[in-house]
Each structure stands twice: as structure tokens, then as C-alpha cells.
């Protein structure tokens, strides 16, 4: 279950967010370029779309990776001892439950 959650929260959900953010930023950048270019060459900025999209997507991916690296290092340094002390393989000293009291023998039924 931990592997599935890791893949979901580190790869899949950030991918959706990065794809949406890349699309929105690309639309804003290219819209501004088209508006600024005027009517001289209205479609020439479409040539930049794939390159800008790839660069922006790669930048978001590297930023995501750096963010997760910094967060995990901080978490490891701050709470490693607490997590290690709660290991599942570590024996715990617990008081055993009290033994049950002996019950009387059942009555003998005659035939």
C-alpha cells in the first residue's frame, strides 16, 4: 500500500498539476506574445509552442523533485529517531494477561 501511495502522491497527482499549470502558463505566455507581435506574423509564435512547453514542463518537474528531496531530508533529519524507535520488530515488554481461574468440573450425567 505504501508503494501505491508513493507513486500516486509523488508521480501521478503532481503530473496532473504540472500539466495543468504548464497549459495555463503557456496560454498566458503565447497570448502575450501574439498580442505583442501584432498583425505582422500572427501565427509565427506557434513554432515556439512545443519548445516552450517542453522547457516549462521540465522546469516544473525539476522543481517538484527538488521540493520532495528537500522535504524528505528535513523530515528524515527531524523525526528519524522517533520513527526508528517505533519499529515493528522491536520487542515490547508488556504485562501478560492474568491466567483464567479454574472452573469446577461439569456434573456427571448418569445414563
C-alpha positions as CSV (number, residue, x, y, z in Angstrom):
1,X,0.0,0.0,0.0
2,X,2.9,2.3,0.7
3,X,4.3,1.9,-2.8
4,X,0.9,2.7,-4.3
5,X,0.6,5.8,-2.2
6,X,4.1,6.9,-3.1
7,X,3.5,6.6,-6.8
8,X,0.2,8.3,-6.5
9,X,1.4,11.3,-4.4
10,X,4.8,11.7,-5.9
11,X,4.3,10.9,-9.6
12,X,0.6,10.9,-10.7
13,X,-1.0,13.8,-8.8
14,X,1.9,16.2,-9.4
15,X,1.9,15.2,-13.1
16,X,-1.8,16.4,-13.3
17,X,-0.9,19.6,-11.5
18,X,2.2,20.2,-13.7
19,X,0.3,19.5,-16.9
20,X,-2.5,22.0,-15.9
21,X,0.0,24.6,-14.8
22,X,2.1,24.2,-17.9
23,X,-1.0,24.6,-20.1
24,X,-2.2,27.7,-18.2
25,X,1.3,29.4,-18.3
26,X,1.8,28.5,-21.9
27,X,-1.6,30.0,-22.9
28,X,-0.7,33.2,-21.0
29,X,2.8,33.5,-22.5
30,X,1.7,32.7,-26.0
31,X,-1.3,35.0,-25.7
32,X,1.0,37.8,-24.6
33,X,3.4,37.1,-27.5
34,X,0.6,37.0,-30.0
35,X,-0.8,40.3,-28.7
36,X,2.6,42.0,-28.7
37,X,3.5,40.7,-32.2
38,X,0.5,42.4,-33.7
39,X,-0.7,41.5,-37.2
40,X,2.8,41.2,-38.8
41,X,3.1,37.4,-38.2
42,X,0.1,36.3,-36.1
43,X,0.9,32.5,-36.3
44,X,4.7,32.5,-36.1
45,X,4.5,32.2,-32.3
46,X,3.0,28.7,-32.8
47,X,6.5,27.5,-33.7
48,X,7.6,28.2,-30.2
49,X,4.8,26.3,-28.5
50,X,6.5,22.8,-28.4
51,X,9.8,24.1,-27.2
52,X,8.4,26.4,-24.5
53,X,6.1,23.7,-23.3
54,X,8.9,21.2,-23.0
55,X,11.2,23.7,-21.2
56,X,8.4,24.7,-18.8
57,X,7.3,21.1,-18.1
58,X,10.9,20.1,-17.4
59,X,11.4,23.1,-15.1
60,X,8.3,22.2,-13.2
61,X,9.4,18.5,-12.9
62,X,12.9,19.5,-11.6
63,X,11.3,21.9,-9.1
64,X,8.9,19.2,-7.9
65,X,11.9,16.8,-7.5
66,X,13.9,19.4,-5.6
67,X,10.9,20.1,-3.4
68,X,10.4,16.5,-2.5
69,X,14.2,16.0,-1.9
70,X,14.3,19.0,0.5
71,X,11.1,18.0,2.3
72,X,12.2,14.3,2.7
73,X,15.7,15.3,4.0
74,X,14.1,17.7,6.5
75,X,11.6,15.0,7.6
76,X,14.4,12.4,7.9
77,X,16.6,14.6,10.0
78,X,13.9,15.8,12.3
79,X,12.0,12.6,13.0
80,X,14.3,9.7,12.3
81,X,14.9,8.7,15.9
82,X,11.1,8.8,16.7
83,X,10.3,6.6,13.7
84,X,13.2,4.2,14.4
85,X,12.1,3.8,18.0
86,X,8.6,2.7,16.9
87,X,10.0,-0.2,14.8
88,X,7.6,-3.2,14.4
89,X,10.4,-5.7,15.0
90,X,11.4,-4.3,18.4
91,X,10.3,-6.4,21.3
92,X,7.9,-4.7,23.7
93,X,7.7,-5.6,27.3
94,X,4.0,-6.0,28.2
95,X,2.5,-7.4,31.3
96,X,0.8,-10.7,30.3
97,X,-2.9,-11.0,31.0
98,X,-3.9,-12.8,34.2
99,X,-4.4,-16.5,33.9
100,X,-8.1,-17.6,34.0
101,X,-9.4,-19.1,37.2
102,X,-10.0,-22.8,37.1
103,X,-13.6,-23.7,36.8
104,X,-15.4,-26.6,38.5
105,X,-15.7,-29.8,36.6
106,X,-19.1,-30.2,34.9
107,X,-21.5,-32.6,36.6
108,X,-21.6,-36.2,35.5
109,X,-24.8,-37.2,33.8
110,X,-26.0,-40.8,34.5
111,X,-27.3,-43.0,31.7
